[in-house]
Amino acid sequence: MAQVYFHCSNSKEVRIDQSGAVVSDLAEARDYAACVVQSMIRESSAEDWRDWVVHVSDAYDDEIFEVSFSSVLGKAH
């Protein structure tokens, strides 16, 4: 088990995850990152989320991997 953090950013803004989550493996961290994306796009705003990225980092703030919002959202029609 590991504590990981899910920081989100685009070219203009960074949202820092202060609490993180405990995950058992990378697959669980990836699934949690997808949930972070879903949660953020549900915010009532006019934000275009396609250029946002979730940066999954460990307790030392070393990035483990990243997930683009567009990979979760799919292509715009």
Secondary structure, 3 states (H helix, E strand, C coil): CEEEEEEEECCCCEECCCCCEEECCHHHHHHHHHHHHHHHHCCCCCCCHHHCEEEEECCCCCEEEEEEHHHHHCCCC
